[in-house]
Amino acid sequence: MKMKMKMKVMQGVALVVAVSMVVIVINSSVPGPSATMPLAEGGNINAKKMVFSKPVAAAPQKNGFAPRPKFTDGDFDYVDVDFLKRHFDVSLVHEDPPMYAFNNFLTDEEVTAILELATPAFSPSTVRTSRDKTAYRTSSTAWLTPDVTKNNLEYKKVVEQLEQRIADIVQLPVNNQEHFQVLRYNPGEYYKQHSDYIAEQGQYAAGVRALTFYCYLNDVEEGGETSFPNVGFEMKPSPKSCLLWYSTYPHTTDMDARTDHIAKEVMKGQKFGCNKWIHIHDFVTPWARGDGI
């Protein structure tokens, strides 16, 4: 009798072990939450209705700044200022069209790197793709292209990190950015009313400029404000601060003339700043092969 009971107990144990092994095998074949899976970077476009589907969130960055979802190539939207406030000292300084001011955005190291690289390369500013010199714009310009930044690899790395930070904020790839255009305004110099949008760029691979991220590098004694006459707003230069505005309407390539602006005349002292123009498509690759701008 005892022998029979012992055999039944052993059979029961064997059955439990077998069932457990099956469960383990089944679970091991199903990827869990930590499984490595590709992460989509953007939603899909419904071409018929031109409605952009909601993209999947991008992965957090190593520095703790988790960017908003990225968009499909050629698409963009206004930034989410409430989200950005968690990471930057940023405010919506004009609602419609939206303009965003980033206070103390640049580090001292970034300002130094930009100015040190630019100083030997300054030449009279030009306008449009024809690069005409005109009394309409009287400042000096230096482009931080690879042939300039290669002269100081430490500063080059600083500039590249800044470019990536801007890319994370606007949620457009870093390759969509033109190289930094650094500006120097002496007393009496200015840039009259203009738009950063250049219609003829639409025929090139990079497409038109979608937005401008402008950084102020020093304190100007008098004058030098960035004025938006169509909406009655202007920004006074403040060292290490930046202003973001859009030259086109979101999800389109249509020019937004409301953001036409003026670099007002510097009355006293000098003004240093830099433009970061961002296109709707990759700018760097076609630029590198000389395929239009």
C-alpha positions in Angstrom: 0.0 0.0 0.0 2.8 2.3 1.0 4.6 1.4 -2.2 1.6 2.3 -4.4 1.2 5.7 -2.7 4.9 6.4 -3.1 4.7 5.7 -6.8 1.7 8.0 -7.2 3.5 10.8 -5.5 6.6 10.3 -7.8 4.3 10.3 -10.8 2.7 13.6 -9.7 6.1 15.3 -9.2 7.2 14.2 -12.6 4.0 15.7 -14.1 4.6 19.0 -12.4 8.2 19.2 -13.6 7.1 18.3 -17.2 4.4 21.0 -17.2 6.9 23.6 -15.8 9.4 22.8 -18.5 6.8 23.3 -21.2 5.9 26.7 -19.7 9.5 27.7 -19.6 10.0 26.7 -23.3 6.9 28.6 -24.3 7.8 31.8 -22.5 11.4 31.7 -23.8 10.1 31.8 -27.4 8.1 35.1 -26.9 10.0 38.4 -26.8 9.4 40.4 -23.6 9.4 44.1 -23.1 13.2 44.2 -23.1 13.6 42.4 -26.4 15.5 44.3 -29.1 13.0 45.6 -31.7 13.3 48.3 -34.3 11.8 51.7 -33.2 10.0 53.7 -35.9 11.1 57.3 -36.1 8.0 58.7 -37.8 4.5 58.2 -38.8 3.2 57.5 -42.3 1.7 60.0 -44.7 -1.8 59.5 -46.0 -1.0 61.1 -49.4 -4.7 61.4 -50.4 -5.7 63.5 -47.5 -2.2 64.7 -46.5 -2.8 63.8 -42.9 0.3 62.9 -41.0 -0.2 60.0 -38.6 1.2 60.2 -35.1 4.8 59.0 -35.0 6.2 56.6 -32.5 8.2 58.3 -29.7 11.9 58.5 -30.1 14.3 56.9 -27.6 15.6 59.1 -24.7 19.0 60.6 -25.3 22.1 59.8 -23.1 22.0 63.3 -21.6 18.6 62.7 -20.2 16.8 64.9 -22.8 14.0 62.7 -24.3 13.0 64.4 -27.5 9.5 64.6 -28.9 8.5 62.2 -31.7 10.4 62.6 -34.9 8.6 63.2 -38.2 8.7 61.6 -41.6 11.1 63.2 -44.1 9.7 66.5 -45.3 7.2 66.9 -42.4 7.6 69.1 -39.3 5.5 70.8 -36.7 5.9 73.6 -34.1 7.8 72.5 -31.0 6.1 71.5 -27.8 7.1 74.3 -25.5 5.6 72.7 -22.4 7.8 69.6 -23.0 10.9 71.7 -23.7 10.3 73.7 -20.4 11.3 70.5 -18.5 14.8 70.7 -20.0 15.4 74.4 -21.0 14.7 77.9 -19.9 12.3 78.5 -22.8 9.2 80.7 -23.2 6.7 81.3 -25.9 7.4 85.0 -26.6 4.9 85.4 -29.4 1.9 83.1 -29.9 0.8 83.4 -33.5 3.1 82.9 -35.3 4.8 81.1 -32.5 8.3 82.3 -31.5 10.3 80.7 -28.7 13.1 82.3 -26.7 15.7 80.1 -25.1 17.4 81.9 -22.2 21.1 81.0 -21.5 20.9 78.3 -24.1 24.6 78.5 -25.1 27.5 77.7 -22.9 30.6 79.9 -22.6 32.5 77.2 -24.4 30.1 77.2 -27.3 30.2 81.0 -27.7 34.0 80.9 -27.6 34.2 78.1 -30.2 31.9 79.8 -32.6 33.6 83.2 -32.4 37.2 81.7 -32.5 36.3 79.7 -35.6 34.5 82.5 -37.3 36.9 85.4 -36.7 39.5 84.6 -39.4 36.7 83.8 -41.9 34.6 87.0 -41.9 33.7 88.6 -45.2 31.0 91.0 -46.4 27.5 89.5 -46.1 25.5 88.6 -49.2 21.9 87.9 -50.0 19.9 85.1 -51.7 21.4 82.2 -53.5 23.1 84.5 -56.0 25.3 85.7 -53.1 25.0 89.3 -54.1 26.6 92.1 -52.0 24.2 94.9 -51.4 23.5 97.9 -49.2 20.3 96.0 -48.1 22.5 94.0 -45.8 25.8 95.5 -44.5 27.1 93.0 -41.9 30.0 90.5 -42.2 29.5 86.8 -42.4 31.5 83.6 -41.7 30.3 80.1 -42.5 31.4 77.3 -40.2 31.8 74.8 -43.0 34.1 71.8 -42.7 37.0 73.6 -44.2 36.8 76.1 -41.4 36.0 73.8 -38.5 38.8 71.3 -39.4 41.3 73.9 -38.2 40.3 73.2 -34.6 39.0 69.7 -33.8 38.1 70.6 -30.2 35.9 73.5 -31.3 34.5 71.4 -34.2 33.3 68.8 -31.6 31.7 71.6 -29.5 29.8 72.9 -32.6 28.6 69.5 -33.6 27.2 68.8 -30.1 25.4 72.1 -30.3 23.9 71.2 -33.7 22.7 67.9 -32.3 21.0 69.7 -29.4 19.2 72.0 -31.8 18.2 69.0 -33.9 16.7 67.3 -30.8 14.7 70.4 -30.0 13.2 71.0 -33.5 12.9 67.2 -34.2 14.4 67.4 -37.6 17.7 65.5 -38.5 20.9 67.3 -37.9 21.7 66.9 -41.6 18.8 69.2 -42.5 20.8 72.1 -41.0 22.8 74.5 -43.0 26.2 75.2 -41.5 26.3 77.9 -38.9 26.3 81.4 -40.4 28.1 83.7 -38.0 27.4 87.4 -38.2 29.2 90.5 -37.1 27.5 93.9 -37.1 29.6 97.0 -36.5 28.0 100.4 -35.6 25.7 101.5 -38.4 25.3 98.0 -39.9 21.9 96.3 -40.4 19.8 93.9 -42.5 16.6 95.4 -43.8 13.3 93.5 -43.8 13.5 90.0 -45.3 12.4 86.4 -45.0 14.8 83.5 -44.5 12.5 81.6 -46.9 14.0 81.3 -50.4 11.5 80.0 -52.9 14.0 78.9 -55.5 15.5 76.4 -53.0 12.4 74.3 -53.4 13.8 73.0 -56.7 16.8 71.5 -54.9 17.1 68.3 -52.9 17.2 70.0 -49.5 14.0 71.9 -50.2 13.1 75.3 -48.6 14.1 76.5 -45.2 11.5 75.6 -42.6 12.8 77.4 -39.6 15.5 79.6 -38.1 17.3 79.0 -34.8 19.1 82.3 -34.2 21.6 82.7 -31.3 22.9 85.9 -29.7 26.6 85.8 -28.8 27.1 89.0 -27.0 25.5 92.0 -25.3 25.0 94.9 -27.6 25.4 98.4 -26.1 22.6 99.9 -28.2 20.5 98.7 -31.1 20.7 95.4 -33.0 17.2 94.1 -32.1 15.6 91.4 -34.2 12.3 93.0 -35.3 9.2 91.3 -36.8 7.3 94.3 -38.2 4.4 92.2 -39.5 3.4 91.1 -36.0 4.8 94.0 -33.9 7.4 92.0 -32.0 11.1 92.4 -31.5 13.8 90.7 -29.5 16.7 92.5 -27.8 20.0 90.7 -28.0 20.9 88.8 -24.8 24.2 86.9 -24.6 23.9 83.1 -25.0 20.1 83.3 -25.7 18.4 82.1 -28.9 15.2 82.7 -30.7 13.3 80.1 -32.8 10.8 81.0 -35.5 9.3 79.3 -38.6 9.5 80.5 -42.2 6.9 78.0 -43.4 3.6 76.7 -42.1 3.8 73.2 -40.5 3.2 70.2 -42.8 3.7 72.4 -45.9 6.3 74.2 -47.9 4.2 77.4 -47.9 6.0 80.6 -46.9 4.8 82.3 -43.7 5.4 86.0 -44.4 4.4 86.9 -40.9 8.0 86.1 -39.8 9.7 88.5 -42.1 12.2 90.3 -39.9 14.8 93.0 -39.6 18.2 93.1 -38.0 18.0 96.6 -36.7 20.9 98.9 -37.0 23.6 98.7 -34.3 23.9 102.1 -32.8 26.7 101.5 -30.3 29.2 98.6 -29.9 29.2 95.4 -31.9 26.7 92.6 -32.4 27.7 89.0 -32.9 25.1 86.3 -33.6 24.7 83.1 -35.7 21.9 81.7 -37.9 21.1 78.0 -37.9 18.8 77.6 -40.9 17.0 74.2 -41.1 15.5 72.7 -44.2 12.7 70.2 -44.7 15.1 67.6 -46.2 18.8 66.7 -45.9 20.9 69.7 -46.7 24.4 68.4 -45.9 24.6 65.5 -48.3 23.6 67.4 -51.5 25.7 70.4 -50.4 28.8 68.2 -50.0 28.5 66.9 -53.6 27.7 70.4 -54.9 24.2 69.5 -55.9 22.5 72.9 -55.5 21.5 74.6 -52.3 
